[in-house]
């Protein structure tokens, strides 16, 4: 259904039945916590899995093979023995490229600062878009909308706007929570939820959202049939990254995009014509001069 560009608008209009959007793997790592009930962590993992995968996040129809593949890993570090946990969260999502089995990474993100949440076995995980009810459900819902927004941006120009706005609303509603990841200057540097969604929705970073569409829909999706044309579209898409860098070199969203895409970009251009290799390499090294992944572009293929 997603394999023809002009069908995207039809796709958005036709997704009207209550099917789920995410195929999200939940991983709970509790190796730092000793002497606790294993059943508690199995139940936590199951409850978080069901929250992400059984909830309706959009008004659109997703068939099973269209569900967005993603993974959330929570590394627990503290437990008070009753219901309070502390841990770190990592989030990844991918998108299958047209006419291939290849999955392109859309997001590879890890929060640097730990977050605290309450969970007890048997509790109901409640969530509201308009009210902050619990930190664990707000965090999960926030990333659900980020994942969906990036996926939609990769299929339609600025297609994820609605879902980024939902993520921003969750962030705004959570300002009173003790979790510092919801606030500006609440944690170390800009690596938190506040800056992630603020930068995604900033007009300064709109070219990066256009990059997601041009890179994936007009570039990678084309490469199985027209490899040179698809690679050229990706090379042109990289100019959008450079545009953001020149306008806002401290863009946190740009940093997130590079972390998610650097190895893939290097692989795409590792067998490109020499002139194109040099052009792309120069763009990328201007944006991120210390990134060693880009050195692969100039290496001769074996």
HELIX and SHEET records of a PDB file:
HELIX    1   1 UNK A    7  UNK A   14  1                                   8    
HELIX    2   2 UNK A   38  UNK A   53  1                                  16    
HELIX    3   3 UNK A   64  UNK A   66  5                                   3    
HELIX    4   4 UNK A  135  UNK A  155  1                                  21    
HELIX    5   5 UNK A  161  UNK A  173  1                                  13    
HELIX    6   6 UNK A  180  UNK A  182  5                                   3    
HELIX    7   7 UNK A  193  UNK A  200  1                                   8    
HELIX    8   8 UNK A  203  UNK A  205  5                                   3    
HELIX    9   9 UNK A  206  UNK A  215  1                                  10    
HELIX   10  10 UNK A  216  UNK A  220  3                                   5    
HELIX   11  11 UNK A  221  UNK A  223  1                                   3    
HELIX   12  12 UNK A  227  UNK A  247  1                                  21    
HELIX   13  13 UNK A  252  UNK A  269  1                                  18    
HELIX   14  14 UNK A  274  UNK A  287  1                                  14    
HELIX   15  15 UNK A  292  UNK A  298  5                                   7    
SHEET    1   A 4 UNK A  22  UNK A  29  0                                        
SHEET    2   A 4 UNK A  68  UNK A  79  1                                        
SHEET    3   A 4 UNK A  84  UNK A  96 -1                                        
SHEET    4   A 4 UNK A 103  UNK A 110 -1                                        
SHEET    1   B 4 UNK A  22  UNK A  29  0                                        
SHEET    2   B 4 UNK A  68  UNK A  79  1                                        
SHEET    3   B 4 UNK A  84  UNK A  96 -1                                        
SHEET    4   B 4 UNK A 115  UNK A 118 -1                                        
END                                                                             
